[in-house]
Amino acid sequence: MNILHYLRMARWARNPPSEQRIKMMLAIFAICLGIFLVEKVVGWPDWLTLDNTPKGRIN
């Protein structure tokens, strides 16, 4: 591990994030997971799919 990782862990041990920040991060994670699951169950909409585009390039 890099020395910066140890410094970051030491900073977090001395000053842990607040309860409000932890709740915010969990809410963001839950929203992202929900969007991912909806996309997996329902699928990608056809109107968002690009047709006949060269690989790696958007017209």
HTML snippet that shows the backbone in 3Dmol.js (N, CA, C, O; Angstrom):
<script src="https://3Dmol.org/build/3Dmol-min.js"></script>
<div id="view" style="width:600px;height:400px;position:relative"></div>
<script>
const pdb = `
ATOM      1  N   MET A   1       0.834  -1.178   0.000  1.00  0.00           N
ATOM      2  CA  MET A   1       0.000   0.000   0.000  1.00  0.00           C
ATOM      3  C   MET A   1       0.882   1.246   0.000  1.00  0.00           C
ATOM      4  O   MET A   1       2.008   1.238   0.498  1.00  0.00           O
ATOM      5  N   ASN A   2       0.350   2.277  -0.555  1.00  0.00           N
ATOM      6  CA  ASN A   2       1.047   3.548  -0.624  1.00  0.00           C
ATOM      7  C   ASN A   2       0.988   4.247   0.727  1.00  0.00           C
ATOM      8  O   ASN A   2       0.061   4.023   1.506  1.00  0.00           O
ATOM      9  N   ILE A   3       1.968   5.088   1.004  1.00  0.00           N
ATOM     10  CA  ILE A   3       1.995   5.819   2.274  1.00  0.00           C
ATOM     11  C   ILE A   3       0.790   6.749   2.397  1.00  0.00           C
ATOM     12  O   ILE A   3       0.335   7.030   3.506  1.00  0.00           O
ATOM     13  N   LEU A   4       0.274   7.226   1.272  1.00  0.00           N
ATOM     14  CA  LEU A   4      -0.890   8.111   1.323  1.00  0.00           C
ATOM     15  C   LEU A   4      -2.127   7.388   1.842  1.00  0.00           C
ATOM     16  O   LEU A   4      -2.978   7.997   2.491  1.00  0.00           O
ATOM     17  N   HIS A   5      -2.230   6.094   1.560  1.00  0.00           N
ATOM     18  CA  HIS A   5      -3.354   5.324   2.096  1.00  0.00           C
ATOM     19  C   HIS A   5      -3.283   5.260   3.621  1.00  0.00           C
ATOM     20  O   HIS A   5      -4.303   5.388   4.298  1.00  0.00           O
ATOM     21  N   TYR A   6      -2.090   5.063   4.154  1.00  0.00           N
ATOM     22  CA  TYR A   6      -1.933   5.026   5.609  1.00  0.00           C
ATOM     23  C   TYR A   6      -2.243   6.379   6.236  1.00  0.00           C
ATOM     24  O   TYR A   6      -2.841   6.442   7.310  1.00  0.00           O
ATOM     25  N   LEU A   7      -1.842   7.457   5.579  1.00  0.00           N
ATOM     26  CA  LEU A   7      -2.150   8.786   6.094  1.00  0.00           C
ATOM     27  C   LEU A   7      -3.650   9.046   6.075  1.00  0.00           C
ATOM     28  O   LEU A   7      -4.188   9.634   7.012  1.00  0.00           O
ATOM     29  N   ARG A   8      -4.329   8.613   5.016  1.00  0.00           N
ATOM     30  CA  ARG A   8      -5.779   8.796   4.939  1.00  0.00           C
ATOM     31  C   ARG A   8      -6.481   7.970   6.017  1.00  0.00           C
ATOM     32  O   ARG A   8      -7.426   8.448   6.645  1.00  0.00           O
ATOM     33  N   MET A   9      -6.020   6.721   6.238  1.00  0.00           N
ATOM     34  CA  MET A   9      -6.632   5.899   7.288  1.00  0.00           C
ATOM     35  C   MET A   9      -6.422   6.518   8.673  1.00  0.00           C
ATOM     36  O   MET A   9      -7.314   6.470   9.520  1.00  0.00           O
ATOM     37  N   ALA A  10      -5.239   7.100   8.898  1.00  0.00           N
ATOM     38  CA  ALA A  10      -4.968   7.732  10.183  1.00  0.00           C
ATOM     39  C   ALA A  10      -5.867   8.949  10.377  1.00  0.00           C
ATOM     40  O   ALA A  10      -6.369   9.182  11.476  1.00  0.00           O
ATOM     41  N   ARG A  11      -6.070   9.725   9.316  1.00  0.00           N
ATOM     42  CA  ARG A  11      -6.948  10.905   9.401  1.00  0.00           C
ATOM     43  C   ARG A  11      -8.379  10.480   9.701  1.00  0.00           C
ATOM     44  O   ARG A  11      -9.056  11.113  10.511  1.00  0.00           O
ATOM     45  N   TRP A  12      -8.849   9.406   9.050  1.00  0.00           N
ATOM     46  CA  TRP A  12     -10.209   8.916   9.297  1.00  0.00           C
ATOM     47  C   TRP A  12     -10.340   8.380  10.725  1.00  0.00           C
ATOM     48  O   TRP A  12     -11.397   8.524  11.340  1.00  0.00           O
ATOM     49  N   ALA A  13      -9.274   7.761  11.262  1.00  0.00           N
ATOM     50  CA  ALA A  13      -9.331   7.236  12.634  1.00  0.00           C
ATOM     51  C   ALA A  13      -9.416   8.378  13.638  1.00  0.00           C
ATOM     52  O   ALA A  13     -10.100   8.261  14.654  1.00  0.00           O
ATOM     53  N   ARG A  14      -8.721   9.490  13.360  1.00  0.00           N
ATOM     54  CA  ARG A  14      -8.764  10.635  14.261  1.00  0.00           C
ATOM     55  C   ARG A  14     -10.047  11.441  14.115  1.00  0.00           C
ATOM     56  O   ARG A  14     -10.602  11.909  15.109  1.00  0.00           O
ATOM     57  N   ASN A  15     -10.520  11.605  12.887  1.00  0.00           N
ATOM     58  CA  ASN A  15     -11.712  12.408  12.610  1.00  0.00           C
ATOM     59  C   ASN A  15     -12.671  11.601  11.739  1.00  0.00           C
ATOM     60  O   ASN A  15     -12.708  11.795  10.524  1.00  0.00           O
ATOM     61  N   PRO A  16     -13.441  10.707  12.336  1.00  0.00           N
ATOM     62  CA  PRO A  16     -14.362   9.895  11.530  1.00  0.00           C
ATOM     63  C   PRO A  16     -15.465  10.772  10.935  1.00  0.00           C
ATOM     64  O   PRO A  16     -15.791  11.825  11.484  1.00  0.00           O
ATOM     65  N   PRO A  17     -16.038  10.332   9.806  1.00  0.00           N
ATOM     66  CA  PRO A  17     -17.105  11.122   9.191  1.00  0.00           C
ATOM     67  C   PRO A  17     -18.336  11.160  10.099  1.00  0.00           C
ATOM     68  O   PRO A  17     -18.576  10.253  10.897  1.00  0.00           O
ATOM     69  N   SER A  18     -19.100  12.233   9.951  1.00  0.00           N
ATOM     70  CA  SER A  18     -20.283  12.405  10.788  1.00  0.00           C
ATOM     71  C   SER A  18     -21.366  11.403  10.391  1.00  0.00           C
ATOM     72  O   SER A  18     -21.331  10.805   9.315  1.00  0.00           O
ATOM     73  N   GLU A  19     -22.327  11.241  11.299  1.00  0.00           N
ATOM     74  CA  GLU A  19     -23.437  10.322  11.039  1.00  0.00           C
ATOM     75  C   GLU A  19     -24.259  10.782   9.838  1.00  0.00           C
ATOM     76  O   GLU A  19     -24.747   9.962   9.061  1.00  0.00           O
ATOM     77  N   GLN A  20     -24.409  12.102   9.692  1.00  0.00           N
ATOM     78  CA  GLN A  20     -25.163  12.653   8.563  1.00  0.00           C
ATOM     79  C   GLN A  20     -24.461  12.341   7.234  1.00  0.00           C
ATOM     80  O   GLN A  20     -25.119  12.028   6.242  1.00  0.00           O
ATOM     81  N   ARG A  21     -23.137  12.427   7.217  1.00  0.00           N
ATOM     82  CA  ARG A  21     -22.392  12.130   5.989  1.00  0.00           C
ATOM     83  C   ARG A  21     -22.494  10.645   5.637  1.00  0.00           C
ATOM     84  O   ARG A  21     -22.614  10.294   4.464  1.00  0.00           O
ATOM     85  N   ILE A  22     -22.448   9.786   6.633  1.00  0.00           N
ATOM     86  CA  ILE A  22     -22.578   8.352   6.391  1.00  0.00           C
ATOM     87  C   ILE A  22     -23.956   8.036   5.821  1.00  0.00           C
ATOM     88  O   ILE A  22     -24.076   7.238   4.892  1.00  0.00           O
ATOM     89  N   LYS A  23     -25.010   8.666   6.381  1.00  0.00           N
ATOM     90  CA  LYS A  23     -26.364   8.460   5.860  1.00  0.00           C
ATOM     91  C   LYS A  23     -26.477   8.943   4.424  1.00  0.00           C
ATOM     92  O   LYS A  23     -27.127   8.297   3.603  1.00  0.00           O
ATOM     93  N   MET A  24     -25.845  10.084   4.109  1.00  0.00           N
ATOM     94  CA  MET A  24     -25.880  10.611   2.752  1.00  0.00           C
ATOM     95  C   MET A  24     -25.201   9.645   1.784  1.00  0.00           C
ATOM     96  O   MET A  24     -25.721   9.392   0.697  1.00  0.00           O
ATOM     97  N   MET A  25     -24.049   9.105   2.167  1.00  0.00           N
ATOM     98  CA  MET A  25     -23.336   8.181   1.290  1.00  0.00           C
ATOM     99  C   MET A  25     -24.130   6.884   1.099  1.00  0.00           C
ATOM    100  O   MET A  25     -24.151   6.333  -0.002  1.00  0.00           O
ATOM    101  N   LEU A  26     -24.777   6.397   2.145  1.00  0.00           N
ATOM    102  CA  LEU A  26     -25.610   5.204   2.022  1.00  0.00           C
ATOM    103  C   LEU A  26     -26.818   5.456   1.131  1.00  0.00           C
ATOM    104  O   LEU A  26     -27.227   4.576   0.374  1.00  0.00           O
ATOM    105  N   ALA A  27     -27.392   6.657   1.217  1.00  0.00           N
ATOM    106  CA  ALA A  27     -28.524   7.005   0.361  1.00  0.00           C
ATOM    107  C   ALA A  27     -28.099   7.071  -1.109  1.00  0.00           C
ATOM    108  O   ALA A  27     -28.814   6.588  -1.987  1.00  0.00           O
ATOM    109  N   ILE A  28     -26.948   7.662  -1.368  1.00  0.00           N
ATOM    110  CA  ILE A  28     -26.432   7.722  -2.739  1.00  0.00           C
ATOM    111  C   ILE A  28     -26.171   6.324  -3.271  1.00  0.00           C
ATOM    112  O   ILE A  28     -26.497   6.022  -4.420  1.00  0.00           O
ATOM    113  N   PHE A  29     -25.584   5.468  -2.438  1.00  0.00           N
ATOM    114  CA  PHE A  29     -25.321   4.089  -2.839  1.00  0.00           C
ATOM    115  C   PHE A  29     -26.624   3.350  -3.129  1.00  0.00           C
ATOM    116  O   PHE A  29     -26.702   2.597  -4.100  1.00  0.00           O
ATOM    117  N   ALA A  30     -27.649   3.555  -2.299  1.00  0.00           N
ATOM    118  CA  ALA A  30     -28.938   2.896  -2.496  1.00  0.00           C
ATOM    119  C   ALA A  30     -29.607   3.372  -3.781  1.00  0.00           C
ATOM    120  O   ALA A  30     -30.206   2.568  -4.495  1.00  0.00           O
ATOM    121  N   ILE A  31     -29.516   4.662  -4.088  1.00  0.00           N
ATOM    122  CA  ILE A  31     -30.087   5.190  -5.325  1.00  0.00           C
ATOM    123  C   ILE A  31     -29.386   4.588  -6.539  1.00  0.00           C
ATOM    124  O   ILE A  31     -30.040   4.171  -7.495  1.00  0.00           O
ATOM    125  N   CYS A  32     -28.053   4.544  -6.498  1.00  0.00           N
ATOM    126  CA  CYS A  32     -27.294   3.957  -7.613  1.00  0.00           C
ATOM    127  C   CYS A  32     -27.626   2.480  -7.775  1.00  0.00           C
ATOM    128  O   CYS A  32     -27.790   2.006  -8.899  1.00  0.00           O
ATOM    129  N   LEU A  33     -27.727   1.753  -6.680  1.00  0.00           N
ATOM    130  CA  LEU A  33     -28.073   0.336  -6.746  1.00  0.00           C
ATOM    131  C   LEU A  33     -29.482   0.154  -7.299  1.00  0.00           C
ATOM    132  O   LEU A  33     -29.725  -0.768  -8.077  1.00  0.00           O
ATOM    133  N   GLY A  34     -30.409   1.020  -6.907  1.00  0.00           N
ATOM    134  CA  GLY A  34     -31.773   0.948  -7.427  1.00  0.00           C
ATOM    135  C   GLY A  34     -31.822   1.193  -8.926  1.00  0.00           C
ATOM    136  O   GLY A  34     -32.510   0.474  -9.650  1.00  0.00           O
ATOM    137  N   ILE A  35     -31.102   2.198  -9.396  1.00  0.00           N
ATOM    138  CA  ILE A  35     -31.050   2.478 -10.839  1.00  0.00           C
ATOM    139  C   ILE A  35     -30.444   1.293 -11.580  1.00  0.00           C
ATOM    140  O   ILE A  35     -30.930   0.913 -12.646  1.00  0.00           O
ATOM    141  N   PHE A  36     -29.392   0.710 -11.027  1.00  0.00           N
ATOM    142  CA  PHE A  36     -28.751  -0.446 -11.658  1.00  0.00           C
ATOM    143  C   PHE A  36     -29.720  -1.621 -11.750  1.00  0.00           C
ATOM    144  O   PHE A  36     -29.813  -2.272 -12.790  1.00  0.00           O
ATOM    145  N   LEU A  37     -30.440  -1.893 -10.662  1.00  0.00           N
ATOM    146  CA  LEU A  37     -31.368  -3.025 -10.660  1.00  0.00           C
ATOM    147  C   LEU A  37     -32.532  -2.804 -11.617  1.00  0.00           C
ATOM    148  O   LEU A  37     -32.959  -3.738 -12.296  1.00  0.00           O
ATOM    149  N   VAL A  38     -33.049  -1.584 -11.679  1.00  0.00           N
ATOM    150  CA  VAL A  38     -34.129  -1.290 -12.624  1.00  0.00           C
ATOM    151  C   VAL A  38     -33.632  -1.484 -14.049  1.00  0.00           C
ATOM    152  O   VAL A  38     -34.346  -2.040 -14.884  1.00  0.00           O
ATOM    153  N   GLU A  39     -32.424  -1.034 -14.331  1.00  0.00           N
ATOM    154  CA  GLU A  39     -31.867  -1.191 -15.678  1.00  0.00           C
ATOM    155  C   GLU A  39     -31.681  -2.671 -16.016  1.00  0.00           C
ATOM    156  O   GLU A  39     -31.904  -3.069 -17.159  1.00  0.00           O
ATOM    157  N   LYS A  40     -31.279  -3.490 -15.049  1.00  0.00           N
ATOM    158  CA  LYS A  40     -31.086  -4.918 -15.296  1.00  0.00           C
ATOM    159  C   LYS A  40     -32.419  -5.640 -15.485  1.00  0.00           C
ATOM    160  O   LYS A  40     -32.522  -6.528 -16.331  1.00  0.00           O
ATOM    161  N   VAL A  41     -33.430  -5.274 -14.715  1.00  0.00           N
ATOM    162  CA  VAL A  41     -34.726  -5.949 -14.788  1.00  0.00           C
ATOM    163  C   VAL A  41     -35.507  -5.494 -16.014  1.00  0.00           C
ATOM    164  O   VAL A  41     -36.011  -6.321 -16.774  1.00  0.00           O
ATOM    165  N   VAL A  42     -35.607  -4.185 -16.206  1.00  0.00           N
ATOM    166  CA  VAL A  42     -36.412  -3.631 -17.298  1.00  0.00           C
ATOM    167  C   VAL A  42     -35.632  -3.632 -18.602  1.00  0.00           C
ATOM    168  O   VAL A  42     -36.189  -3.926 -19.659  1.00  0.00           O
ATOM    169  N   GLY A  43     -34.362  -3.308 -18.537  1.00  0.00           N
ATOM    170  CA  GLY A  43     -33.529  -3.263 -19.727  1.00  0.00           C
ATOM    171  C   GLY A  43     -33.269  -1.841 -20.186  1.00  0.00           C
ATOM    172  O   GLY A  43     -33.867  -0.887 -19.688  1.00  0.00           O
ATOM    173  N   TRP A  44     -32.372  -1.722 -21.138  1.00  0.00           N
ATOM    174  CA  TRP A  44     -32.003  -0.435 -21.701  1.00  0.00           C
ATOM    175  C   TRP A  44     -33.041  -0.035 -22.733  1.00  0.00           C
ATOM    176  O   TRP A  44     -33.363  -0.841 -23.606  1.00  0.00           O
ATOM    177  N   PRO A  45     -33.586   1.196 -22.670  1.00  0.00           N
ATOM    178  CA  PRO A  45     -34.619   1.589 -23.633  1.00  0.00           C
ATOM    179  C   PRO A  45     -34.053   1.732 -25.044  1.00  0.00           C
ATOM    180  O   PRO A  45     -32.921   2.180 -25.226  1.00  0.00           O
ATOM    181  N   ASP A  46     -34.850   1.346 -26.037  1.00  0.00           N
ATOM    182  CA  ASP A  46     -34.401   1.404 -27.422  1.00  0.00           C
ATOM    183  C   ASP A  46     -34.149   2.829 -27.881  1.00  0.00           C
ATOM    184  O   ASP A  46     -33.262   3.058 -28.703  1.00  0.00           O
ATOM    185  N   TRP A  47     -34.901   3.789 -27.373  1.00  0.00           N
ATOM    186  CA  TRP A  47     -34.726   5.155 -27.831  1.00  0.00           C
ATOM    187  C   TRP A  47     -33.416   5.771 -27.346  1.00  0.00           C
ATOM    188  O   TRP A  47     -33.025   6.831 -27.835  1.00  0.00           O
ATOM    189  N   LEU A  48     -32.721   5.126 -26.387  1.00  0.00           N
ATOM    190  CA  LEU A  48     -31.418   5.605 -25.944  1.00  0.00           C
ATOM    191  C   LEU A  48     -30.261   4.909 -26.657  1.00  0.00           C
ATOM    192  O   LEU A  48     -29.101   5.262 -26.442  1.00  0.00           O
ATOM    193  N   THR A  49     -30.561   3.935 -27.496  1.00  0.00           N
ATOM    194  CA  THR A  49     -29.525   3.191 -28.202  1.00  0.00           C
ATOM    195  C   THR A  49     -29.169   3.904 -29.499  1.00  0.00           C
ATOM    196  O   THR A  49     -30.046   4.258 -30.288  1.00  0.00           O
ATOM    197  N   LEU A  50     -27.872   4.112 -29.711  1.00  0.00           N
ATOM    198  CA  LEU A  50     -27.405   4.738 -30.941  1.00  0.00           C
ATOM    199  C   LEU A  50     -27.307   3.684 -32.032  1.00  0.00           C
ATOM    200  O   LEU A  50     -26.859   2.565 -31.783  1.00  0.00           O
ATOM    201  N   ASP A  51     -27.725   4.040 -33.236  1.00  0.00           N
ATOM    202  CA  ASP A  51     -27.684   3.119 -34.365  1.00  0.00           C
ATOM    203  C   ASP A  51     -26.565   3.514 -35.330  1.00  0.00           C
ATOM    204  O   ASP A  51     -26.365   4.693 -35.621  1.00  0.00           O
ATOM    205  N   ASN A  52     -25.850   2.515 -35.813  1.00  0.00           N
ATOM    206  CA  ASN A  52     -24.830   2.681 -36.853  1.00  0.00           C
ATOM    207  C   ASN A  52     -23.774   3.727 -36.504  1.00  0.00           C
ATOM    208  O   ASN A  52     -23.436   4.570 -37.336  1.00  0.00           O
ATOM    209  N   THR A  53     -23.264   3.677 -35.306  1.00  0.00           N
ATOM    210  CA  THR A  53     -22.178   4.593 -34.962  1.00  0.00           C
ATOM    211  C   THR A  53     -20.877   3.831 -35.003  1.00  0.00           C
ATOM    212  O   THR A  53     -20.820   2.684 -34.559  1.00  0.00           O
ATOM    213  N   PRO A  54     -19.817   4.446 -35.531  1.00  0.00           N
ATOM    214  CA  PRO A  54     -18.513   3.789 -35.523  1.00  0.00           C
ATOM    215  C   PRO A  54     -18.042   3.539 -34.102  1.00  0.00           C
ATOM    216  O   PRO A  54     -18.392   4.290 -33.192  1.00  0.00           O
ATOM    217  N   LYS A  55     -17.264   2.510 -33.906  1.00  0.00           N
ATOM    218  CA  LYS A  55     -16.802   2.146 -32.577  1.00  0.00           C
ATOM    219  C   LYS A  55     -15.889   3.245 -32.008  1.00  0.00           C
ATOM    220  O   LYS A  55     -14.890   3.619 -32.623  1.00  0.00           O
ATOM    221  N   GLY A  56     -16.245   3.741 -30.849  1.00  0.00           N
ATOM    222  CA  GLY A  56     -15.428   4.732 -30.178  1.00  0.00           C
ATOM    223  C   GLY A  56     -15.660   6.154 -30.643  1.00  0.00           C
ATOM    224  O   GLY A  56     -14.958   7.060 -30.194  1.00  0.00           O
ATOM    225  N   ARG A  57     -16.624   6.386 -31.531  1.00  0.00           N
ATOM    226  CA  ARG A  57     -16.856   7.724 -32.025  1.00  0.00           C
ATOM    227  C   ARG A  57     -18.347   8.018 -32.032  1.00  0.00           C
ATOM    228  O   ARG A  57     -19.148   7.177 -32.439  1.00  0.00           O
ATOM    229  N   ILE A  58     -18.719   9.210 -31.583  1.00  0.00           N
ATOM    230  CA  ILE A  58     -20.114   9.626 -31.590  1.00  0.00           C
ATOM    231  C   ILE A  58     -20.271  10.739 -32.602  1.00  0.00           C
ATOM    232  O   ILE A  58     -19.496  11.695 -32.615  1.00  0.00           O
ATOM    233  N   ASN A  59     -21.280  10.612 -33.452  1.00  0.00           N
ATOM    234  CA  ASN A  59     -21.520  11.658 -34.457  1.00  0.00           C
ATOM    235  C   ASN A  59     -22.246  12.831 -33.869  1.00  0.00           C
ATOM    236  O   ASN A  59     -22.529  13.800 -34.574  1.00  0.00           O
TER     237      ASN A  59
END
`;
const viewer = $3Dmol.createViewer("view");
viewer.addModel(pdb, "pdb");
viewer.setStyle({}, {cartoon: {color: "spectrum"}});
viewer.zoomTo();
viewer.render();
</script>
